[in-house]
Amino acid sequence: MQDAKSVENILEDIIHGEFPQVQSIQSVSIVSKTGLMVAGRAASSARAETFSAMAAIMFSAAEATKKDVFRDKIDYVLAVFRNTKLFITELSSSLLIVATVNSEVEDSKILESMNQVVTTARERLVWLR
């Protein structure tokens, strides 16, 4: 019989499988749309709650704008800072994937990995579909 793994551990495994432990990737985390850290690590361990709340607020604001102004679907939210890029995309109706990377990393590479996390998570955690 297979040992039961927590949802957090399964999501951690998926993140580590898709995002290599290299310096250019600063953090990858799964955050609830209510702003709670579910798995992974925040860009700042000292401010994990602030970071996860900020990501949820940014995505929610973009979602509200999408509905009211653009009438379009959000693929992802991107914030570009001087040395860092912040990516936020939807994992499920209640969860987000948030990645912070060095500014020189190609967007397509990060988005591909984030999409693979979504695919793998939905395969392993069928209730996310």
C-alpha positions as CSV (number, residue, x, y, z in Angstrom):
1,M,0.0,0.0,0.0
2,Q,1.3,3.5,-0.9
3,D,1.9,6.0,1.9
4,A,-0.6,8.9,1.9
5,K,1.1,12.2,1.1
6,S,-0.3,15.5,2.0
7,V,-1.5,17.9,-0.7
8,E,1.3,20.2,0.3
9,N,4.0,17.5,-0.2
10,I,2.6,16.5,-3.5
11,L,2.6,20.1,-4.7
12,E,6.2,20.5,-3.3
13,D,7.3,17.5,-5.3
14,I,5.7,18.8,-8.5
15,I,7.3,22.2,-8.0
16,H,10.8,20.7,-7.4
17,G,10.3,18.5,-10.5
18,E,9.6,21.4,-12.8
19,F,11.8,24.1,-11.4
20,P,15.4,23.4,-11.0
21,Q,17.3,24.6,-7.9
22,V,19.3,27.3,-9.7
23,Q,20.1,30.9,-8.6
24,S,18.1,32.5,-11.4
25,I,14.8,31.0,-10.0
26,Q,14.4,32.9,-6.7
27,S,11.1,31.3,-5.5
28,V,8.1,29.2,-6.6
29,S,5.1,28.8,-4.5
30,I,1.4,27.8,-4.5
31,V,-0.8,30.4,-3.0
32,S,-4.5,30.4,-2.3
33,K,-6.6,33.1,-3.9
34,T,-7.3,34.2,-0.4
35,G,-3.6,34.9,0.1
36,L,-2.4,31.9,2.1
37,M,0.9,30.1,1.3
38,V,0.0,26.5,0.5
39,A,3.3,25.1,-0.7
40,G,6.8,26.1,-1.9
41,R,8.6,29.1,-0.7
42,A,8.1,32.8,-0.9
43,A,10.7,35.3,-2.2
44,S,11.3,36.3,1.4
45,S,10.9,33.8,4.1
46,A,10.5,36.6,6.7
47,R,7.6,38.0,4.8
48,A,5.9,34.9,3.4
49,E,2.4,36.0,4.5
50,T,2.8,39.5,2.9
51,F,4.2,38.0,-0.3
52,S,1.4,35.5,-0.7
53,A,-1.3,38.1,0.1
54,M,0.3,40.5,-2.5
55,A,0.2,37.8,-5.2
56,A,-3.4,37.0,-4.5
57,I,-4.4,40.7,-4.5
58,M,-2.5,41.3,-7.8
59,F,-4.2,38.4,-9.5
60,S,-7.7,39.2,-8.1
61,A,-7.3,42.8,-9.3
62,A,-6.3,41.7,-12.8
63,E,-9.3,39.2,-12.8
64,A,-11.7,42.0,-11.8
65,T,-10.3,44.3,-14.5
66,K,-10.6,41.4,-17.0
67,K,-14.2,41.0,-16.3
68,D,-15.1,44.7,-16.2
69,V,-12.9,46.1,-19.0
70,F,-11.3,43.6,-21.3
71,R,-13.8,40.7,-21.2
72,D,-10.9,38.4,-21.8
73,K,-9.2,35.4,-20.1
74,I,-6.1,36.0,-18.0
75,D,-3.2,33.8,-19.0
76,Y,-0.8,35.2,-16.4
77,V,0.2,38.3,-14.5
78,L,3.7,39.6,-14.9
79,A,5.4,42.3,-12.8
80,V,8.8,43.4,-13.9
81,F,11.2,45.0,-11.4
82,R,14.7,46.2,-12.0
83,N,16.4,42.8,-11.2
84,T,13.4,40.5,-10.8
85,K,10.3,39.3,-12.6
86,L,7.2,38.0,-10.8
87,F,4.9,35.6,-12.6
88,I,1.4,34.7,-11.3
89,T,-0.9,32.2,-13.0
90,E,-3.9,30.1,-12.0
91,L,-3.5,26.5,-10.9
92,S,-7.2,26.0,-10.1
93,S,-10.3,28.0,-9.2
94,S,-8.8,28.6,-5.7
95,L,-5.0,28.3,-6.2
96,L,-2.3,30.3,-7.9
97,I,1.3,29.5,-8.9
98,V,3.7,32.4,-8.1
99,A,7.3,32.5,-9.4
100,T,10.0,35.1,-8.9
101,V,13.0,34.9,-11.2
102,N,16.0,37.0,-12.1
103,S,15.2,39.5,-14.9
104,E,17.4,37.8,-17.5
105,V,15.4,34.5,-17.5
106,E,13.3,34.0,-20.6
107,D,9.5,34.4,-19.9
108,S,8.6,31.5,-22.2
109,K,10.8,29.1,-20.1
110,I,9.1,30.1,-16.8
111,L,5.6,30.0,-18.3
112,E,6.3,26.6,-19.8
113,S,7.4,25.3,-16.4
114,M,4.4,26.9,-14.7
115,N,2.0,25.3,-17.3
116,Q,3.7,21.9,-16.7
117,V,3.1,22.3,-12.9
118,V,-0.6,22.9,-13.7
119,T,-0.8,19.9,-15.9
120,T,1.0,17.6,-13.5
121,A,-1.0,18.9,-10.4
122,R,-4.3,18.3,-12.2
123,E,-3.2,14.7,-13.1
124,R,-2.1,13.9,-9.6
125,L,-4.7,15.8,-7.7
126,V,-7.9,15.2,-9.7
127,W,-10.0,17.5,-7.5
128,L,-8.1,20.5,-9.0
129,R,-9.7,20.0,-12.4
